[in-house]
Amino acid sequence: MIKEKRKCKKYTQEKMSQILGISLRQYVRIDNEEDLPRRDVLKNLIDELELTNEEIGEYIRKMTQNTA
């Protein structure tokens, strides 16, 4: 879902990593839904991609299930 939202905004992974102030490698893991970002990064991601509450909830549920 993150990847799709990013592509809709026509942002590259590199641009998103710069916007969020994290490494490209770290962003790629977020984009591929392999890693749940820190709270501050998640907040900025939500703001930048204009995620809805439903999308945020779905993303967090999916990510916490992946780590269980």
C-alpha atoms as one frame of an Amber mdcrd trajectory, in Angstrom:
protein
   0.000   0.000   0.000   2.834   2.419   0.820   4.482   1.711  -2.520   1.247
   2.346  -4.419   0.603   5.632  -2.621   4.184   6.743  -3.318   3.848   5.889
  -7.002   0.572   7.826  -7.231   2.486  10.890  -6.059   5.206  10.101  -8.631
   7.889   9.988  -5.923  10.938   7.774  -6.254  12.149   5.719  -3.324  15.169
   8.007  -3.154  12.995  11.131  -2.958  10.883   9.588  -0.174  13.970   8.628
   1.801  15.214  12.216   1.519  11.828  13.649   2.544  11.704  11.332   5.568
  15.362  11.888   6.486  16.250   8.195   6.431  18.579   6.050   4.337  17.437
   4.717   0.996  17.962   1.173   2.280  15.711   1.827   5.259  13.024   3.332
   3.038  13.138   0.400   0.613  12.400  -1.920   3.559   9.395   0.255   4.486
   8.234   0.405   0.850   8.426  -3.394   0.573   6.557  -3.710   3.888   9.478
  -5.497   5.522   9.974  -2.987   8.326   7.687  -0.832  10.483   9.199   2.667
  10.675   9.876   4.555  13.883   6.975   6.651  15.141   8.393   9.968  13.897
   9.114   8.535  10.444   5.648   6.958  10.328   4.033  10.310  11.147   5.950
  12.026   8.348   5.089   9.174   5.961   1.396   9.541   6.826   1.526  13.289
   6.238   3.500  13.088   2.992   1.417  10.316   1.403  -1.851  11.635   2.858
  -2.797   8.242   4.284  -6.311   7.820   5.656  -6.985   6.441   9.124  -8.165
   3.189   7.528  -4.965   2.874   5.497  -2.827   3.580   8.554  -4.686   0.965
  10.607  -4.426  -1.627   7.825  -0.695  -0.956   7.396   0.079  -1.177  11.120
  -1.997  -4.370  11.521  -0.225  -5.979   8.595   3.207  -4.966   9.827   2.632
  -6.137  13.401   1.313  -9.488  12.128   4.467  -9.890  10.010   6.680  -9.464
  13.078   4.658 -11.835  15.300
